[in-house]
Amino acid sequence: MNHADALNVKVYQVSENRQISMRDLLNFFHQHGSLRVSDLHLKVNCPPNYRIDGWLQPMKGPPLDRQTVEALAHSLLSDTEWAHLLEKRSVDSSLLTETMQFRLNCFYDTDGLTVAVRALDPDPIPLEQIGFPNRVWHDIINKQWGLVLITGITGAGKSTTIASLIMRIAEVHACRIITLEDPVEYHLTSKKAIISQREVGRDVPGFARGLRDCLREDPDVIFVGEMRDRESASWTLTAAETGHLVFSTLHTRDARGSISRLLDMFPANQQDEVSNQLSLGLSHIISQKLIPRSDGEGRVVAMEVLTNSYALANLIRLRKLEQVYSFLQTRTKDIPEERMITLERSLAILVQQGKVSPLEAEKWANHPSVFLDEMKRVQQDLTAQHKTK
C-alpha cells in the first residue's frame, strides 16, 4: 500500500456508524486554516485533540486505543521512518498533501505511541501578511550579511516568518540559498535565487557538519533550523561573521533573553570572545508571539524587534544586557538604523487597532506594567496625530 492510500484507510471508530481516516483528521486543518488550527495530538486513552486558537480542544469521539494510534501513525510515515521509530522510540518527519504541509513527531510515552502534528501552509505567506509592526523586513531582505534570529516559544510562527523572508529574498535577489532543517518544513522554490534544502538525518548528519560543509558550497544566505548546542552556535556565528546572511531560531521570549541564551551556550572563559563575535555579527532579533484575536477568528502576531547598531553592539560586547530593553524603547524611528519596538508597544498598537483585547494583550506581555504605560503612550500619540490634521 502506498503512502496516499494508507492515509485513506478508515481506522478510527468515531461512532457506531462512522469511521474516519488519518486524511479525514488532516482535512480539518484545511477546512479551518493553519492560522486557527495549528496542531493535532493523538494519544492512547484520549480522543484526538486539536489546538484551536492556541487552546487544546478534544474531538467528539471515544478515546483512542493503542492499535488505532499505531495505525494512524503508520499511515503518516514511510517504512524507513517507521523502522526508525520502533528502534529509537521517536522520529521527526514531514508530510506534504495536496493542500497542506505538516511537521510530525511520533514518540512513545507510558501509555504507548503518541503523535504530534503541526500544520503549515504549503507555501509561505506573503511578507506583507505576516504582521510586522514596521518596515524592518525591507531592511532584512536586502542585507548582505549578518545573523537574523527569529525567536519565540514553540508554535509562535517562527518557521513561517523565516520561510516568508527567504522566499522574498529568492524572488528579488539572484543568490545562493542553503537551508539546514530538521525536518524540512516549507518546500521552497528556486526563483531568481537557487535554493538547496538539506534535512538533518537524511542529507547531513547534524547542524554542525552541515554548517561546515555549507561554508564550502558558495552560499549567500544560510538558514540553520535551530542552534541546539555550542558547536552549531559557534559555526552559525562564524558564518554570519564571514560575510553570509544567516537566519536561525531560538526558543526564547524576548530580545535580551535571546542574547543571554546564546552567550550561555559557551563556558565563562569564552563568553568575552563570543560577546565580541556576536556584537559584530548580529543583524536583527525578532521575538514573536501569536495572540488570540478579539473577534475569535484566529491569532495575530506581536513582535519585539531589535536592530543591531554601534551603540547596541557596545552593550553586547560589554555584556550590559540589562540596558537592552531601555535601548529598544528609545530607538523607534522609521529609519533602517532603528525600526525597533518592544513587545509591549507592539501589543498596545494591536489593542488600539481593535485586533486584540486589552486583557488578552496584558496576559501575553513580558512586562505587564510597561504594557499599561505603552497603552497610554499609544493613545497620546493618536491624539497628537489627530490634532495636527
C-alpha positions in Angstrom: 0.0 0.0 0.0 1.4 3.4 -1.0 1.5 6.4 1.3 -1.6 8.2 -0.1 -3.7 5.0 0.1 -2.7 4.4 3.7 -3.9 7.9 4.7 -7.4 7.0 3.4 -7.9 3.8 5.4 -10.7 4.2 7.9 -9.3 3.1 11.3 -10.9 5.3 14.0 -14.4 4.3 15.0 -15.9 7.7 15.9 -19.5 6.3 16.4 -21.4 3.2 15.7 -22.0 4.1 12.1 -18.9 6.3 11.3 -15.2 5.5 10.8 -12.6 8.1 9.8 -9.1 8.0 8.4 -5.9 10.0 9.0 -6.7 12.0 5.9 -10.1 12.9 7.5 -8.3 14.2 10.6 -5.8 16.2 8.4 -8.6 17.7 6.4 -9.9 19.6 9.5 -6.7 21.8 9.2 -7.5 22.6 5.6 -11.2 23.4 6.4 -10.3 25.9 9.1 -6.8 27.1 8.1 -3.4 26.6 9.9 -3.6 30.1 11.5 -6.6 28.9 13.6 -5.9 25.2 13.9 -2.2 24.7 14.4 -1.8 21.2 15.9 -3.3 17.7 16.3 -2.4 15.4 19.1 -3.1 11.6 19.0 -2.5 9.8 22.3 -3.7 6.5 23.7 -6.7 6.8 26.1 -7.5 10.3 24.8 -9.7 11.4 21.9 -7.9 13.3 19.1 -7.2 16.9 20.3 -6.8 19.9 18.0 -5.1 23.1 19.1 -7.6 25.8 18.0 -6.6 29.5 18.6 -3.9 28.3 21.0 -6.1 26.0 23.1 -6.5 22.2 23.0 -10.0 21.1 22.2 -10.9 17.4 22.1 -12.7 16.0 19.2 -16.1 14.3 19.8 -15.4 10.7 19.8 -14.1 7.8 22.0 -10.6 7.6 23.4 -8.0 6.2 21.0 -6.7 2.7 21.7 -3.1 1.5 21.0 -4.0 -0.2 17.8 -5.7 2.8 16.4 -2.9 5.3 17.2 -0.4 2.9 15.7 -2.4 2.6 12.5 -2.8 6.3 12.2 0.9 6.9 12.9 1.9 4.3 10.4 -0.1 5.9 7.7 1.9 9.1 8.2 5.4 7.6 8.0 7.5 5.8 5.4 8.7 2.3 6.0 12.2 3.7 6.9 10.7 6.2 9.3 8.5 3.5 10.9 11.6 1.3 11.5 13.5 4.3 13.0 10.5 4.9 15.3 10.5 1.3 16.5 14.2 1.3 17.1 14.8 4.8 18.6 11.3 5.3 20.1 10.8 8.7 18.4 11.0 10.1 14.9 10.7 13.5 13.3 9.1 13.7 9.8 7.1 15.9 7.5 4.2 15.2 5.2 3.0 17.1 2.1 -0.6 16.6 1.0 -2.4 18.1 -1.9 -3.4 21.1 0.2 -1.1 21.5 3.2 2.3 20.7 4.7 2.7 19.0 8.1 5.5 18.6 10.6 5.3 15.4 12.5 6.8 13.9 15.7 6.0 10.4 16.8 7.2 9.2 20.2 6.4 6.7 23.0 5.1 7.5 26.5 3.9 5.4 29.3 0.6 4.7 27.5 2.1 3.8 24.1 2.6 5.7 20.8 1.8 9.4 20.7 1.7 11.7 17.6 2.1 15.4 17.4 1.1 17.0 14.0 1.9 20.7 13.3 0.1 22.3 10.3 1.9 24.6 7.8 0.5 26.1 4.7 2.1 24.5 1.6 3.7 27.9 0.6 5.0 30.7 2.8 2.5 33.5 3.2 3.5 36.9 1.7 5.7 39.1 4.0 3.1 41.8 4.0 0.6 39.4 5.7 3.0 38.2 8.5 2.2 41.2 10.7 5.5 43.1 11.1 4.9 46.2 13.2 7.2 48.3 11.0 9.2 48.0 7.7 12.1 46.1 9.2 11.6 43.3 6.8 12.6 45.6 3.9 16.0 46.0 5.7 16.4 42.3 6.4 15.8 41.0 2.8 18.3 43.5 1.5 21.1 42.6 4.0 24.3 41.2 2.5 25.5 39.6 5.8 24.8 39.2 9.4 22.8 37.0 11.8 19.0 37.3 11.9 17.4 35.5 14.9 13.7 34.7 14.9 12.8 33.7 18.5 9.7 32.7 20.4 8.0 29.8 22.2 7.0 26.6 20.3 4.1 27.4 18.0 4.9 31.2 17.7 5.1 31.1 13.9 8.9 31.3 13.7 9.2 28.9 10.8 6.5 30.8 8.8 8.3 34.1 9.3 11.7 32.8 8.2 10.2 30.9 5.2 8.5 34.1 4.1 11.7 36.1 4.4 13.7 33.6 2.5 11.1 33.3 -0.3 11.1 37.1 -0.8 14.9 37.1 -1.0 14.7 34.3 -3.6 12.2 36.3 -5.6 14.3 39.6 -5.7 17.9 38.5 -5.5 20.0 36.3 -7.7 21.8 34.5 -4.9 22.6 31.0 -3.5 20.4 29.9 -0.5 21.2 26.8 1.5 19.0 25.6 4.4 19.7 23.1 7.2 16.4 21.8 8.7 15.2 19.1 11.0 12.9 18.3 9.3 12.3 20.3 6.1 9.0 22.1 6.7 8.2 24.5 3.8 9.4 23.3 0.4 10.9 26.5 -1.1 11.0 27.1 -4.8 14.1 28.4 -6.6 13.3 31.6 -8.5 15.9 34.3 -9.0 17.9 32.5 -6.3 19.0 28.9 -6.3 17.7 27.1 -3.1 19.0 23.8 -1.7 17.2 22.4 1.3 19.1 19.8 3.4 17.4 17.7 6.0 19.3 16.7 9.1 19.4 12.9 9.3 18.6 12.5 5.6 21.1 14.7 3.8 23.6 15.6 6.6 24.4 14.0 10.0 23.9 17.2 12.0 23.7 21.0 12.0 27.4 21.5 12.8 28.5 19.2 10.0 26.0 20.9 7.6 27.4 24.3 8.5 31.0 23.2 8.0 30.0 21.8 4.6 27.9 24.9 3.8 30.8 27.3 4.0 32.4 25.4 1.1 29.2 25.5 -1.0 29.3 29.1 -2.0 26.1 30.3 -0.2 24.9 33.8 0.1 22.1 33.0 2.5 22.0 30.2 5.1 19.1 29.1 7.2 20.0 27.0 10.3 16.8 25.4 11.6 17.9 25.8 15.3 21.1 26.4 17.2 20.9 23.5 19.6 24.3 23.4 21.1 27.6 25.1 21.4 29.1 23.7 18.2 26.2 24.6 16.0 26.0 28.1 17.6 29.8 28.6 17.0 29.6 27.7 13.3 26.5 29.9 12.9 28.2 32.9 14.4 31.3 32.2 12.2 29.1 32.0 9.0 27.5 35.4 9.9 30.9 37.0 10.7 32.4 35.8 7.4 30.0 37.6 5.1 26.9 35.5 4.9 23.3 36.4 5.7 22.3 33.7 8.3 18.8 33.0 9.7 18.3 30.8 12.8 15.8 30.3 15.6 15.9 30.2 19.4 13.2 29.3 21.9 13.3 32.5 23.9 10.7 35.1 24.8 12.5 38.4 24.1 15.5 40.0 22.5 17.5 40.3 25.7 16.8 36.7 26.6 18.0 35.6 23.1 21.4 37.3 23.6 21.7 35.7 27.1 20.7 32.3 25.9 23.3 32.4 23.1 26.1 33.5 25.4 25.1 30.9 28.0 25.8 28.1 25.4 29.5 28.8 26.0 31.7 28.4 29.1 32.5 31.5 31.1 36.1 31.7 29.8 34.8 32.0 26.2 32.0 34.5 26.8 34.1 37.6 26.2 35.2 36.3 22.8 31.6 35.2 21.9 30.2 38.6 23.0 32.6 40.4 20.7 31.8 38.0 17.9 28.0 38.4 18.4 28.3 42.2 18.6 30.0 42.3 15.2 27.8 39.6 13.5 24.3 40.2 14.8 21.9 42.0 12.5 18.4 41.6 13.9 16.5 39.8 16.6 12.7 39.3 16.1 10.9 37.8 19.1 7.3 37.0 18.3 4.1 35.6 19.9 0.8 34.6 18.4 -2.1 36.4 20.3 -5.7 35.3 20.1 -7.8 37.9 18.1 -10.5 39.8 19.9 -13.1 38.6 17.3 -12.2 34.9 18.0 -11.1 34.4 14.4 -7.6 33.1 14.8 -4.5 34.8 16.1 -2.3 37.8 15.2 1.4 38.2 15.6 3.0 40.6 18.1 6.7 41.3 17.7 9.7 42.7 19.6 12.2 43.9 17.1 15.9 44.6 17.8 18.2 46.1 15.2 22.0 46.0 15.9 23.8 49.3 15.8 27.1 50.7 17.0 25.6 51.6 20.4 23.9 48.2 20.9 27.0 46.3 19.7 28.8 48.1 22.5 26.3 46.9 25.1 26.6 43.3 23.8 30.4 43.4 23.8 30.5 44.7 27.4 27.6 42.3 28.3 25.5 45.1 29.7 22.3 43.3 28.7 20.2 44.9 31.5 20.3 48.0 29.3 19.0 46.3 26.1 15.3 46.8 26.9 15.5 50.5 27.5 17.6 50.8 24.3 14.7 49.2 22.4 12.2 51.7 23.9 14.1 54.7 22.6 15.2 53.6 19.0 11.8 53.6 17.2 12.3 56.0 14.3 11.3 54.7 10.9 14.8 54.5 9.5 17.0 51.4 8.8 19.4 52.0 11.7 16.5 51.8 14.1 12.9 50.5 13.5 12.9 48.8 16.9 9.9 48.1 19.1 9.2 46.3 22.4 6.7 43.5 22.6 4.7 45.7 25.0 4.4 48.6 22.4 3.5 46.1 19.7 0.7 44.7 21.9 -0.6 48.2 22.7 -0.8 49.0 19.0 -2.7 45.8 18.3 -5.1 46.8 21.1 -5.5 50.3 19.6 -6.3 48.7 16.2 -9.0 46.6 17.7 -7.3 43.3 16.9 -6.6 42.2 20.4 -8.5 42.8 23.7 -6.6 44.7 26.4 -6.9 41.9 28.9 -5.5 39.3 26.4 -2.7 41.6 25.5 -1.7 42.2 29.1 -1.7 38.5 29.7 0.9 37.9 26.9 3.1 40.9 27.8 6.6 40.2 29.2 6.3 43.3 31.4 2.6 44.0 32.2 3.2 47.3 33.9 5.2 48.6 30.9 2.4 47.4 28.7 -0.1 49.6 30.6 2.3 52.6 30.1 2.5 51.8 26.4 -1.3 51.8 26.1 -1.3 55.4 27.4 1.6 56.5 25.1 -0.1 55.0 22.0 -3.3 56.8 22.9 -1.4 60.1 23.4 0.4 59.6 20.0 -3.0 59.1 18.3 -4.5 62.2 20.0 -1.4 64.2 18.9 -1.8 63.0 15.3 -5.5 64.0 15.2 -4.7 67.5 16.5 -2.1 68.1 13.7 -4.6 67.1 10.9 
